[in-house]
């Protein structure tokens, strides 16, 4: 994997490098967070030459505590505080988990600035430091993924409600930055959403602590006046970011490299990288904007490619590790498996009350009855086992392969029966990546 030295560029890169001696964060994590924050801040008037947004959406993937994800975001916020601190404070949002709420949030920001001196301003930065919990909720909304992708593309999104009628945002200005652990990635980042294109708008990077500093360490924020000047430049007028001739040639080479790499990978892995070329363009545009230049240089393209290729390598590791972890995971037993296992423990036959005790918390009486009704290898009947009370419901394992003969009634004496061996249960493969890697 590449290092921060090959990614850093311009006054933003210089500021992060100067701040790192007093930060425990991974410099690549600080770089990723800074790109998300700064790109969202300048997105109002800075566009690529094909009129696409320049927002860069990043995700820090690192283990709890030792990944220093929060430290990375804190370092980035401190560095950018003197230039875009007002934007971060007023436009930071979190916990958006449905398509309608996304539209409502962005439309509300536009409404609040209608009639303002500088015009309508719908810029926003979503900061999800507990992204896994949001992903769980987002799965309940069928509209969210589509609207989220469309917002990255800068295309109109809308929603209609009975109360407010039609809400629409003609040109979303949405920034995004999130944190997740590698284990949560494997659990909540679904393959179906990846194949649908939801995650190729993101640039995930693996991060870890860079160093351990004394307890009384204090951050030293370097001079960031050049970043503040660049931010003011980005707000003065519309800026269209164009490749220089040399940068355009290099960009075409990178596009070919990306597509060649995708052709070598399984479809699932390749789906995360389908926007990698455009990601290079966006990152390079943001880096050039920090130098107050509308022409994107070859050096900016190279730095952007270094960061995006690091993200591509991070995705490969995250997806493959998730696959390997799932292969080694203990498969979840079905209710049928649980019933067979407990009956075997009782010698093949048990009363309902005896059967329910070890199944407590997994199956109740109604669920047990429903489960057994669909099992060919378990028979049930009522039998009085004591002098008083209602008859007990009995369960017994039988041979499910024994053929039926017409309408003949077969008497079964359970006192003389032998317990048949329990068939090995067939467990469905739970690894969603099997066959792809």
Steps between C-alpha positions, in 0.01 A plus 500: 500500500612855436590742777388846596814648344374410152149638566564835664471802278481876529437705814260240641766228477759730654270587791423136578867405484585784741225395743587130513780514764237590762223266377464126558276464195589325179604779257302329223193513724554872560545548124176314423299692759645831381410426138139427598465814710673738261336364184156541658583856601605610148229304316267798463699668222768248398415242233681268260496590130211259439305689771525223757544574873846480655383344829724217619330245728736307728472225761761421766513126573698415812469303819348669803746716694817390319367619164492860632213586264360771726850634553541529121176695462592719796839579350342584162241723666769684697708560187202627299335688786650838409379475140175300492421474871179701457380265225574189708324642806185612318467232233600182686226237522479131599257211539323542166363153429220536244455648156219738604705633794797559267285706264338685790837589650651636176179680400484658846853637468409657166179646645686652795731693265240611249528875460843513664757741358717225359207305356364155580753278676416131542846376599513228766752255645370171644738378769413145608747399772283195583420405141415136579199601711377727218546225239271271700224761490557598137420146388139559602459776240485385138550857373815593687763325287366645175477854638843473662662396171312770309618766745865405436431533128362850560169418336153604626340308787143540622236359731126554530309498830135563584594775744762696302426394144799473266843573643783514249869588487614587149873479566595320825817628670559209736831412661549174689753351742453186714678267741466122527697203632613222261275257685198724458585541132463126446172497692316806371643592159284271288603343170166583337544871574858483374393339173230767467764774515436641848861468617702590191431866585702453819876490554563270798852501648648273764651696788698432816672697774819669376666537839439514877548848650528605869179568690577874516554534125333803344415538133704759313297647215727626222455816296201444270466847350559359149201267545285790621599705196416207270161459664421869449608460135258207457207713620566808290358369173418180313811291444521233230785254555663378176790266431814637343597311183762298690264431790228387257737250338596359840134482600424290188783263596355466852153426360649213301688370807181506707299311238778242454505443876121468513508242221731283713274512806174321585191707429436576867845644560499686170166663587670703775741650246269596214532873580874498572592703193250773585622489859848583372357793306313634804793467740734663248252786452482560876880495531536751216239721664716515814761666278244742355542352152218397268741297288566153643868411477653160438649506852151548646378202296791286623430590864130428452574166335728404790215559746233328289722196433561474876124495546464229233754286685319568829170380349660178374630425848173589673291282269741205502541511878122509538474193277766312695342588833160381380649171383638435846185604681285243674182453293172596663279201579147491364201430731476152342866433585442607859200266539694204359797572724293513821298190409825311441616610843186338647554176312271590209177564697392771744200677649427855390597639841834314494566614145425867573738533796826488296329701225409785735569836334508338156157337456178523698216242499324655200822531300594142587164373376527701178858380438416132551199520267742553212740219599465158340738332745313587823163360605280639775207370703324553835565256783392495864814459708353559844180447696387859482512793265481531126677251276858581409597579141771256395764538227709227343756473223402258225640389166382760247602279209255219582254483205124516543292211360161620367252568778631222726511591868828402663491441875810644664594371845739757637591272794662249260642748253866565450627853469617562147825688444446873452565612143779755466326838460572691184608853588455775242820679409499832683806644327369749243842514335542127439571431136594863436849504652 
